[in-house]
Amino acid sequence: MKKAKLDIIVETSAGLEAGFTDEEYVKRGVKVASRAEVFAEANIIAQARSYGANPEHGRADLGMLRAGQIVFGFGEPLTALREDQEMAATGATFFAMELVPRITRAQAMDALSSMASIAGYEAVLLAATALPKLFPMMMTAAGTLTPAKVLILGAGVAGLQAIATARRLGAVVHAYDVRSAVKEQIESLGAKFVVLDMGGQSAEGTGGYAKAMDEAFYKRQREQLALVIKEQDVVITTAAVPGRKAPILVTKEMAEVMAPGSVIVDIAAERGGNCELTVAGRTVMHNGITIIGPTNMPSLAPAHASQMYGTNIVNLLKLMVNKEGALKIDLNDEVIRETMVTHEGQVVNARIREMLGNSAEGMAKA
């Protein structure tokens, strides 16, 4: 940002959790100030969790926002519709990092993928710590220790990182995804692709995401997965559909077929969870099985999470700053247009406007 001729102001202690002191910012020509001063002075606010993703504390920021100010952050815009409207009412222009389109040009701005990489890695470490077995096979004088069996459900960015990490730790890894197109990626990481007979139905959505399916599809999926899960020591679930509650992949009955001591780590806990027994933010025991429902997983590796997220923010901001350091928002740019949620007092994102319209229609009918 300094190279782009921008002046920077940082909230006091903002970097401490990631290992960056206020003194380090000052040395790099950055002004350190209170939160209120940052909002009062800055034309652009870059934060981790904006109002929609942080409704309790984010509400306090609304009164400090002003017309023409730009905000970058995670905001859960597809579900936090009321918060989207309240943000619009401030007159600020809000760019939601979740909405960065999954196109080649925008890969360096894709904060969801950055954070998902950390989640996949950390999920395996959580499982390895909780499992009363070692992950790798070991030949010892006291006999041979067989490797742990790990099943990854969902092979998006988080799932693929989980596969790679579990393999590095020496586990025997199987993986399943409703998108058969990822079979090659799974196998390239040394895992075995689980094939289920889903009657020819495709769950491939746009942008590389899985799409939401009907309950009959998920019922058939669960019935077949139960046979696979029974043989596993660890199950890591990563399935998410943007703007929707996470689908239940592991029911209570499915979890109960696992051996005592087995572990389930549900990366989708914040979205309601892929496991019926998951409690977000807690570790629960059921029939001797440990079910971990982690939230805010990037905070488990704050230094690298900050490094990647900061890079994503800077790359997105570069699209809007010219060589003289002046802002120029080009709504003909697909990345800018698709990521923008509010502008000039209105919710402008086409997907969200449609959802708001449907919501209003539903309320009117009720």
Buried (B, 14 or more C-beta within 10 A) or exposed (E): BEEBEBEBBBBBEBBEEBEBEBEEBEEEEBEBBEBEBBBEEBEBBBBBBBBBBBBEEBEEBBEBBEEEBBBBBBBBBBBBBEBBBBBBBBBBBBBBBBBBBEEEEBEBBBBBBBBBBBBBBBBBBBBBEBBEBBBEEEEEEEEEBEBBBBBBBBBBBBBBBBBBBBBBBBBBBBBBBBBBEBBEBBEEBEBEBBEBEBEEEEBBBEEEBBBBBEEEBBEBBBEBBBEBBEEBBBBBBBBBBBBEEBBBBBBEEBBBBBEEEBBBBBBBBBBBBBBBBBBBEEBEEBEEBBBBBBEBBBBBBBEBBBEBBBBBBBBBBBBBBEEEEEBEBEEEBEBBBBBBBBBEEEBBBEBBBEBBEEEEEEEEEE
